[in-house]
């Protein structure tokens, strides 16, 4: 309840010493009927989380364009959506190094090679380097050879592979096999 209304009710409770049980029953029934009038929420998740889940499956260009538009229209909502998004580029910040081997074992090898071959610049490149740095040297060398043999990968195919990798990671998180490192809030440190 809003502060003023809560205070008014608290003060009214102080004056209930001489109230009959019948009156208390009537008040209870009136309050219960008002609670029944509240609509049941259609969704369990917050709007930002729902849109974030959709954008996790979207092409990067679509996601970036929509987020730019949201920034102009509603910065708070855009920030909520950004907190909910998890993409291939977020792997270094959101996956603990100790969990990378488990992720690599769970991912389709063809997707891993395509994603690594496509991740040649920016945040995607940093994610690829993070993956390679946190697996055994022999496995990393083997993957480098496979990436070299694969040659150039179409950007759309690489991005689709990255999306499937993120989906696999989400599956591992949902199964409780790994945990995402929580994003830092302004002025707070990330959880281990």
Number of C-alpha atoms within 10 A of each C-alpha: 7 6 8 9 10 11 12 10 12 11 11 10 10 8 9 10 7 6 9 9 9 9 10 12 11 11 12 12 12 11 11 11 11 10 10 9 8 8 7 7 7 6 8 8 10 12 14 19 17 15 18 21 15 12 22 18 18 16 13 14 9 11 16 13 11 13 20 13 12 16 14 9 11 11 14 12 16 21 14 16 21 16 16 19 19 22 20 25 18 16 23 19 17 20 20 15 16 11 16 21 15 15 20 19 10 14 17 14 14 13 19 23 24 24 28 25 24 24 23 14 10 9 15 22 18 18 23 22 16 17 22 20 13 16 19 11 11 9 13 16 13 12 18 16 12 18 20 12 11 13 12 12 17 12 14 11 14 21 22 18 23 25 22 19 23 22 18 17 27 16 14 17 13 11 10 9 12 19 17 18 15 14 15 13 9 6 6 8 10 12 10 10
